[in-house]
Amino acid sequence: MVKIAVAGASTGIGRHLVDAVIYSGKHQCVVLSRNESPEMSLLGVELIVVNYEDQRTVVSALYGVHTLISAFNHKAANLDVSLVDAAEAAGVKRFIPSSWAVHDIRAQVNRYHGKLEVDKKLEKCSLEWAAVDCGVFMNYYATPTAGIGYLRPLKFWVDVENCIAIDIPGTGNEPVTFIRCEDAAKQVITAIDLKQWPKKAIKMHGDCLSFNKLVDIAQNIRGKAFQVNYLPSEDLKRGYEDNAAGFVRQLDIAILQGKFDVQPNIEDLPKPMLMEEFLRKWWAKG
Ligand SMILES: NC(=O)c1ccc[n+]([C@@H]2O[C@H](COP(=O)([O-])OP(=O)(O)OC[C@H]3O[C@@H](n4cnc5c(N)ncnc54)[C@H](OP(=O)(O)O)[C@@H]3O)[C@@H](O)[C@H]2O)c1
C-alpha cells in the first residue's frame, strides 16, 4: 500500500483517478484541491486544501506521498513546475504530469503549450516520472448521457446523439486510440505497482480504430445512416489560432501524422472497454 496524491481531482480525469484508487482497495488516496469538498469527505478520501501560490501548503500536503499525479486542466498545467519542486522537497518518489493525451504532440498544439513548461524541471529532477499517453477519451461519444463520467459534456468530431460526423480529418481511415477515463484511471493505478516505469510515457491499452469504423459502429447501433463530412488533409494547415476550432484542427494534423495511434508499452494492464461495447451501453435501445 502506498499513498497516492491527485492534484486537480474535483472534476475530469482526476476525479476518475480518485475512484480508481478507491476501487483498487489497495492504496491510500489524498486529494490536493483549491477548495473543500463535501463529496470527498463522503467518499472517505483525505482532501487537503492548498494554495498553489504558497509552496509551503503544497509541500506539507505531500509528506508521506509515494506517487503524485497531476490532473490540472490545460490552463493550469504550468503549475506542474512548482508541483515538481514541492514533490522533491516532500520526498515524493514518482510523478505523473498533466499530459493525458499524447505527450509528443504538446509543442504542435497551442492549447498544450503550458504543459511544456515542466519539461526542463523533469529533466533535472530526482523523481521517477512518466506522462500518460491515452489518446482521446471515449466518454465524449456518450454526450449527453451519464457515460460522459466526470468530463464536461462535449461532442468531438462524431455526434452520436444527432447522427452526424463533422470535419472528420483526412480519409477517416487514420488510426485513433480511444479509452474510457474509467479504464485509463484503472490502468494508471495498476501501473503504480510496477517496479519501474517506461521512460517518458506510459502508453495505455485503449481501443485503436478509425473515425470511419467509429461511425460504422454508431450507425449500426443507432439504426440510422450518419451524415458525414470530411476535412481533406490539404485543407489542414499549421498555425491555427488558440480557440476551440483551432485546437481541434491541430489535433486533426496530429491524427493525420499517426500520433494518436497509441501502442501500449506495458503488458498486463486491465483490459479496456472497446468502443462497440461502450456505444452499445449508452446508445442501444432497450
Ligand atoms: N485525451 C483527452 O481526450 C482529454 C480530454 C480532456 C482533458 N484532457 C487532459 O486531461 C487533463 C485534465 O483535464 P480535465 O478536462 O480533466 O480538467 P478539468 O476537469 O477542467 O480540471 C481538473 C482540475 O484542475 C483543477 N484546476 C482547474 N483550474 C485550475 C487552476 N486555475 N489552478 C489550479 N487548479 C485548477 C481543478 O481542481 P480543484 O478545483 O480541486 O483545485 C479541477 O478539478 C489535462 O491535461 C487535459 O488536457 C485530455
The ligand as an ORCA input file, in Angstrom:
! r2SCAN-3c Opt
* xyz 0 1
  N      -7.280     12.947    -24.014
  C      -8.429     13.585    -23.927
  O      -9.403     13.283    -24.653
  C      -8.571     14.682    -22.918
  C      -9.801     15.309    -22.749
  C      -9.920     16.279    -21.762
  C      -8.822     16.644    -20.998
  N      -7.638     16.038    -21.220
  C      -6.450     16.409    -20.399
  O      -6.679     15.935    -19.070
  C      -6.101     16.831    -18.125
  C      -7.197     17.294    -17.173
  O      -8.171     17.979    -17.927
  P      -9.690     17.990    -17.452
  O     -10.508     18.477    -18.591
  O      -9.998     16.671    -16.825
  O      -9.605     19.150    -16.366
  P     -10.773     19.924    -15.628
  O     -11.869     18.984    -15.279
  O     -11.132     21.162    -16.376
  O      -9.986     20.396    -14.299
  C      -9.333     19.438    -13.497
  C      -8.987     20.047    -12.155
  O      -7.998     21.049    -12.317
  C      -8.076     21.915    -11.194
  N      -7.956     23.284    -11.710
  C      -8.697     23.861    -12.679
  N      -8.288     25.145    -12.881
  C      -7.268     25.357    -12.016
  C      -6.437     26.462    -11.714
  N      -6.574     27.636    -12.346
  N      -5.491     26.304    -10.774
  C      -5.335     25.139    -10.132
  N      -6.110     24.050    -10.356
  C      -7.054     24.176    -11.285
  C      -9.428     21.713    -10.514
  O      -9.226     21.079     -9.247
  P      -9.641     21.793     -7.855
  O     -10.819     22.671     -8.157
  O      -9.989     20.638     -6.977
  O      -8.453     22.535     -7.375
  C     -10.138     20.761    -11.462
  O     -10.967     19.834    -10.823
  C      -5.482     17.966    -18.942
  O      -4.124     17.666    -19.150
  C      -6.247     17.902    -20.257
  O      -5.535     18.448    -21.342
  C      -7.480     15.056    -22.141
*
